[in-house]
Amino acid sequence: MTARARLAAFLPPLLPLIFSIGLAETAVRLQWVPSYLIPAPSEVFRSLLDDRIELGAAAWETLSSALVGLLLSFLAGTLFSVALSSSDLARRAFYPYAVFFQTVPIISIAPLLVIWFGFGRPTVIASAAIVSVFPIIASTLLGLKSTEPALLDLFKLYSATGRQTLWMLRIPFALPQIFSGLRIASGLAVVGAIVGEFIGGGGLGSVVDSARTQQRIDRVFAAVLISSILGLVLVGAVNFVSALSLGHWHASERKPS
Amino acid sequence: MRIVFSLLASIFLISPASAAQAPAVKLQLALNWKAEPEFGGFYAAKLAGHFDKRGLGVDITEGGAGTPVVQMVANGKVPFGIAAGDEVVIAQARGADVVALFAVYQINPQGIMVHPERGFKSIADVFNSPGILAIQSGAPYTLFLQAKFPKARVKLVPYAGGIAQFLTDAHYSQQCFVTSEPLLAKKKSAAVESFLIADEGFNPYGTVVVARRGYVEKNQKQTRDFIDAVRAGWQEYLRAPQSANALMVKLNPAIDTETMKEAADVQKPFIVSTGTQPADLGKMTVERWTTLTNQLQEIKLIQSKPAAARLFQKY
């Protein structure tokens, strides 16, 4: 990539960022908005620098909990979807209950999670898994159901077993959907982990809780900024795996030549 | 131009000066929580007409979790508000010129409540024994206790409010107002022991009436009248809390009449001690403010120390 091409790639997302940061800084400096409503970006930046060790440790704790939660919801969600896709009856019986996970307001059941799982990491992981499981189930199920009929016929013609059809046809065919479900789920897992930490303790959730108590809104925003970076990291990781596994055959990941 | 300006002023500022022509001056007192005995004297002052008598039409507004009372006062949204002593110091250290005028609680009722079976004798025992302590992270009293007991064996967890977890878990201790949660737990027939954080040496004034310095200096008579009425209201409430309690039960049905009455009794020693003259209610000393300021600096909640004498005014 030439310097100019690189600039053309980075400028469009960079401009709104620079503009909004500049606007926020001006608004606070000129006291259009009080600094207890919106902190000046320079304050947030200073808080990021001053508290970098504590924020870094908290971010790592949140990221690892979110990752474990995501992994759990990926395993459970995929197994559940495979089971449902294999039988119409099972799908009709159980799918509505999967929607439950989509609609449950996690903040209202979080105190119960503490009673079930105890304080600390198990509660955080459970919270991350609960909020992130539905998009995985929905997308995986869609993917498994949309195998091309002609290919299914072909497999039948060669008298492939059910397991062979699943592993060699239906799952590979569903991969793009599975990955798009994972992408949505990975951002949600970070949110779920932080909500879990509000109640269960630890990580960025605790940092936000404590900063709110001290009315350190700059630290609240610093933590929020880091949590969105964590979301980006997870989505990026999913994209990377997606490119690795789909790159050589699926249109969605193939590089234009 | 003048018209535009005064129009803008009337929109953006709820300026008491502009209401001065009216027979009664309209004032607002912003609470930082729902109506409860902690604020009994303010409601009593209103009911008994102590504000009206002085030409003040006072509107008491309830708050909730996260109501930014100090900021509302600092920005002139309301003339008077309720805050904790430590909030006043922190506000001044960050450049907001808010002063304390009247302190209801001379002894801070913030405490730790535990199950008596554990045999704890003090907060030190709570910290140095295994178990769970639910406490608001980042709060001044939490930071103070963490600094005082650095080798704590207890596991600190977030405090989500209420006492549900306390009732179900024998190893669970939690923060409380000794005038509130222990009463609730006893109502659920749980045995409770509670310790004051003040006994460990951290004792900020509680339920403090605050105002902006600029406001106080500009409205000296009004402020004096307001505080006089508040003191009269508290004298009233300490003597006969029934009518104020009845009003507060209506405003905040979460607390029943019996609990209101009980809490009003329990909180008395935190407001007056033996030998307190009625005229001494709400008084503060420069020594107490100095101690608090030093403590807040030690736990790094403030970088610069405001002068203790500028934190409060005597009325």
Interface residues (C-beta under 8 A of the other chain):
Chain A: P34 Y36 P111 V114 I115 F119 G120 F198 I199 G200 G201 S206 D209 S210 A211 R212 T213 Q214 Q215
Chain B: G66 P68 Q71 N75 I90 I132 Q136 S137 G138 A139 K155 L156 V157 P158 A160 A164 Q165 T168 L301
